[in-house]
Amino acid sequence: MKNIKAIIFDAYGTLFDVNSAAEKCKDKIGDKWEPFANFWRTTQLEYTWLRSLMGRHKDFWQITEDSLDKSIKNFKIDSSMRDELLNLYKVLSPFKEVPETLKILKEKKYKLAILSNGTPALLNELVNSNSLENLFDNIFSIEEVGIYKPDSKVYDIPIKKYNIKKNEVIFLSANTWDVSGGGNYGYQAIWVNRNNNIFDNLDYKPKKEIKNLSELIKLI
């Protein structure tokens, strides 16, 4: 991995733990908090793909609300928890190695950015609430192009901004479909496989597979 000019991260599931909102409510939700969190996330992603295919765009916050409403009904959770869960989603916790890894990369003078489905307001609140705002050069949202990952127009955003080649980007995601999307687009895509999952068959093999972001330091 030489001649790298930018390191770009997915946000949800890669930098920030999407299950942390439900986990903080596990005393109220009970033992089903984790299946509930996974269902919420899966539904959220399905809605992004389906809306992209249908040409019926809603922003990520609206989709997060819609997918939560379905999840609450599916798991028969008290609807009075809706606002609490949504507020916690705005301030998801980062994975433990994220702050230190970003600081090291910043010291090495790499250009660092987020490329996410989230809205600009959501992403800024997420970064600021975790005191990471000084570590990123840019925060890119799919709202610039009005369609969700893995559409190639999304992966085009930083290339046009930085005026660099596709293979001069390291792109990291914990989502296999996102790794495949970025990799098929032309990024040097790395899979952050935190949970020993199996990679999807989507015509792309990740350049590298790591267990957490701290392993990136050794690769570059």
C-alpha positions in Angstrom: 0.0 0.0 0.0 2.2 2.8 -1.4 1.4 6.3 -2.6 -1.6 6.6 -0.3 -3.0 10.1 -0.2 -6.1 9.6 1.9 -7.5 7.2 4.5 -11.2 7.2 4.5 -13.4 5.5 7.0 -17.0 4.3 7.1 -18.7 5.6 10.3 -21.5 3.3 11.4 -20.1 0.0 12.5 -16.5 0.9 11.7 -15.7 3.9 13.9 -18.8 3.8 16.0 -20.6 0.9 17.6 -24.2 0.9 16.2 -25.3 -1.4 19.0 -24.3 0.9 21.7 -27.6 2.8 21.8 -29.6 -0.4 22.6 -26.8 -1.7 24.9 -27.1 1.4 27.1 -30.8 0.5 27.5 -30.3 -3.2 28.1 -31.7 -3.0 31.7 -35.0 -1.8 30.3 -35.1 -3.9 27.1 -33.8 -7.1 28.8 -32.1 -10.1 27.2 -33.4 -9.3 23.8 -31.5 -6.0 23.5 -28.9 -7.5 21.2 -31.2 -9.2 18.7 -33.3 -6.0 18.8 -30.2 -3.9 18.0 -29.2 -6.2 15.2 -32.7 -6.2 13.7 -32.8 -2.4 13.9 -29.5 -2.1 12.1 -30.4 -4.7 9.4 -33.7 -3.0 8.7 -32.0 0.4 8.5 -29.6 -0.9 5.9 -32.3 -2.6 3.9 -34.3 0.6 3.8 -31.2 2.5 2.4 -30.8 0.0 -0.4 -34.5 -0.3 -1.2 -35.0 3.5 -1.3 -32.0 3.8 -3.6 -33.4 1.2 -5.9 -36.9 2.8 -5.9 -35.6 6.3 -6.2 -37.5 7.3 -3.1 -34.8 9.0 -1.1 -35.1 9.8 2.6 -32.2 11.0 4.7 -30.5 8.6 7.1 -32.1 10.1 10.2 -35.6 9.5 8.7 -34.6 6.0 7.8 -33.2 5.4 11.3 -36.6 6.5 12.8 -38.6 4.3 10.4 -36.4 1.2 11.0 -36.6 1.8 14.8 -40.4 2.0 14.6 -40.6 -1.4 12.9 -38.1 -2.9 15.3 -40.0 -1.7 18.4 -43.2 -3.3 17.0 -41.3 -6.5 16.1 -39.8 -7.0 19.5 -42.8 -5.6 21.4 -40.7 -3.0 23.2 -42.4 -0.1 25.1 -42.8 2.7 22.6 -42.0 5.2 25.3 -38.3 4.2 24.8 -38.3 5.5 21.2 -37.0 9.0 22.0 -34.4 7.7 24.4 -33.0 5.2 21.8 -33.0 7.9 19.1 -31.1 10.3 21.3 -28.6 7.7 22.2 -28.1 6.9 18.5 -26.9 10.4 17.9 -24.1 9.9 20.4 -23.0 6.3 19.6 -19.8 5.2 21.3 -16.6 4.7 19.3 -14.8 1.4 19.4 -12.2 1.6 22.1 -9.1 1.7 19.8 -10.5 4.4 17.5 -9.4 7.7 19.2 -5.8 6.6 19.6 -5.5 5.1 16.1 -6.8 8.3 14.6 -4.4 10.4 16.6 -1.4 8.3 15.3 -2.6 8.5 11.7 -3.0 12.3 12.1 0.5 12.6 13.4 1.7 10.7 10.3 0.2 13.5 8.2 -2.3 11.3 6.4 -5.4 13.0 5.1 -8.3 11.5 7.1 -12.0 11.5 6.2 -15.3 9.9 6.9 -17.5 8.7 4.0 -20.9 7.8 5.4 -24.6 7.3 4.8 -25.3 9.7 7.7 -26.5 13.2 7.3 -23.9 16.0 7.8 -25.7 17.1 11.1 -25.7 13.5 12.4 -22.1 12.9 11.6 -20.9 16.2 13.1 -22.8 15.5 16.3 -21.4 12.0 16.5 -17.8 13.2 16.0 -18.1 16.2 18.3 -19.8 14.2 21.1 -16.8 11.9 21.1 -14.2 14.7 20.9 -12.9 13.5 17.5 -13.6 16.7 15.6 -9.9 17.8 15.2 -8.8 14.5 13.7 -10.7 14.6 10.4 -9.9 16.7 7.3 -13.4 16.1 5.9 -16.7 14.4 6.7 -18.4 13.4 3.6 -22.1 12.5 3.5 -24.1 10.7 0.8 -26.5 13.6 1.0 -24.2 15.3 -1.5 -25.4 12.9 -4.2 -28.8 11.8 -2.8 -28.2 8.1 -3.0 -26.9 5.5 -0.6 -23.8 3.3 -0.6 -22.8 1.2 -2.5 -23.6 3.5 -5.5 -20.4 4.6 -7.2 -21.5 8.2 -7.0 -20.9 8.1 -3.3 -17.3 6.8 -3.6 -16.7 9.5 -6.2 -17.2 12.3 -3.6 -13.7 12.3 -2.0 -12.0 11.6 -5.3 -13.5 14.7 -6.8 -12.8 16.7 -3.6 -9.1 15.7 -3.4 -8.4 15.3 -7.1 -6.7 12.0 -6.5 -6.7 8.6 -8.1 -9.0 5.8 -6.8 -6.1 3.6 -5.8 -4.5 6.4 -3.8 -7.3 5.8 -1.2 -7.4 3.3 1.6 -11.0 2.7 2.5 -12.0 0.9 5.7 -15.4 -0.5 6.6 -16.7 -3.2 8.9 -19.6 -3.8 6.4 -18.7 -6.4 3.8 -21.1 -4.8 1.2 -19.4 -1.5 1.7 -15.9 -3.0 1.3 -17.0 -4.6 -1.9 -18.6 -1.4 -3.1 -15.5 0.7 -2.4 -13.2 -2.0 -3.7 -15.1 -2.6 -6.9 -15.1 1.2 -7.4 -11.3 1.2 -7.2 -10.3 2.0 -3.6 -7.8 -0.1 -1.7 -10.5 -1.5 0.6 -9.8 -3.1 3.9 -12.3 -5.1 5.9 -12.5 -4.5 9.6 -13.7 -7.9 10.7 -14.4 -7.4 14.4 -16.7 -10.5 14.8 -15.0 -13.2 12.7 -17.6 -13.0 10.0 -17.5 -14.5 6.5 -17.0 -12.1 3.6 -19.7 -11.9 1.0 -19.3 -13.1 -2.6 -19.6 -9.8 -4.4 -16.8 -9.9 -7.0 -14.2 -8.4 -4.6 -11.7 -9.6 -2.1 -10.5 -7.1 0.4 -6.8 -6.0 0.1 -6.4 -6.8 3.8 -8.5 -8.0 6.7 -8.0 -6.7 10.2 -9.6 -7.3 13.5 -9.7 -3.7 14.6 -8.4 -0.3 13.4 -5.2 -0.4 15.4 -3.9 -3.1 13.1 -4.0 -0.5 10.3 -0.9 1.2 11.8 1.2 -1.9 11.0 0.0 -2.1 7.4 1.0 1.4 6.4 
